[in-house]
Amino acid sequence: MAAIAGVAPGELRGVLLALGYRAVIEEDNEFFIAKPRRRGTQPRAGARARPPREGHPFAKLKELKFA
């Protein structure tokens, strides 16, 4: 895993922690657990959909008409 990330094996712990994994130590073994992901596309309570800003690429895409 360290080779895939392009870091030395001793640096892998810091990379995993920076990515949001939690370190868990049980019986002298350390392993990492990912934080839970939010499921679904439901907006947060009280969140409003905002229109894209003028000149933003997504605002321009919304103006396109496809056949």
MARFI-375345 format. One record per residue (C-alpha): residue in three letters; x, y, z. Coordinates in steps of 0.001 Angstrom, whole numbers, plus 500000, padded with zeros to 6 digits. Each point is the difference from the previous one (the first is absolute). Layout:
<sites>
ALAXYZ...
</sites>
This chain:
<sites>
MET500000500000500000ALA502870502368500749ALA501479499337496550ILE496673500823498339ALA499824503274501953GLY503633500752499132VAL501143500393503596ALA502371498162502303PRO498331497345502185GLY500609502126503091GLU498098502927498479LEU496900498005499071ARG498401500482503424GLY500077503790499596VAL498525499765496505LEU497113497832501199LEU499286502342502909ALA500062503007497672LEU497465498268497760GLY497598499743502924TYR500549496410501131ARG499896499231503733ALA502787497982501595VAL498755497127502176ILE502373498009502183GLU498970496577501249GLU502381497540501629ASP503167501668498669ASN498570500166496432GLU499191503299498366PHE497494500243497190PHE498115502843498369ILE496268500509499567ALA498451502400497502LYS497520502505501343PRO496407499217499000ARG498782501479496745ARG496756501884499697ARG497532498041497921GLY497372501339497644THR499515503292498267GLN497646501543502537PRO500969503599500780ARG500746500915503575ALA497130501370502071GLY499639503709499310ALA502275499901496944ARG498847501937496941ALA500882499347496402ARG501898502993498663PRO500023500969496351PRO503424499861498315ARG501958503264500071GLU499968502126496878GLY502890499093497723HIS500582496652501721PRO500470497098497541PHE496964498158501395ALA497837503089499504LYS501040500005496335LEU499251496266499682LYS496501500572501369GLU499363502469497158LEU500813497393497323LYS497099498401498170PHE500468496483498695ALA497922498451497231
</sites>
